[in-house]
Amino acid sequence: MALDLYEWNAEISAALLRDLAHLEVGLRNAYDRALSARWPGPPHWTTANIPAFAPLWRTRRGRRVDVNLRTRESPHRAVDSAGGPAAPPGKVIAELMFGFWRFLSSSAHEKSLWVPSLHQAFAPGTDRRDVDRPIGRLHGLRNRVAHHEPLLRYDITGRVTDIATVAGLLDPDLDRHLSATSRVTRVLVQRPR
């Protein structure tokens, strides 16, 4: 029975990872379009010193921390990984991790990113919190899946809803494609008892 559950966990993880990959590419492309419209360059926004990534100081556990530090450093690492400053923007975008995109919708970036640009990546009238919460949960799921952690007691149905919600707000065609091609629901009902 333990091996059956392990195999099922691997199958559901693979199915979820596939859907998360589609969603991540859709999210990063939509965010890139929105940010590129606001900071048209040259240089591309990933290599420009845009004000939204300036130091943003908050107190965490009694210490002052720059909550924008990782957000500011991630594009620099992506440029290096993509081949340096001459790398095409699309290659740089592909090097940025899901965690980078995930935190762009956080409350820390509401005035600097959401209001001026990122809201344009979603259906008109979308509230930042209605995107940030599910993207945060999906980021947690992606990390769980990537680290081969068990999903036996995890709310997979809730995360499938999150995927559909974000995909639908990004692009109805993406939502339809994921709904038509996802294996998650089929694998979910095959869980060994």
PyMOL commands that set and color helices and strands:
alter all, ss='L'
color gray80, all
select helices_A, chain A and resi 2-38+51-53+69-82+89-95+98-103+107-114+118-121+128-146+156-170+172-181+184-188
alter helices_A, ss='H'
color red, helices_A
select strands_A, chain A and resi 57-60+63-66
alter strands_A, ss='S'
color yellow, strands_A
deselect
rebuild
show_as cartoon
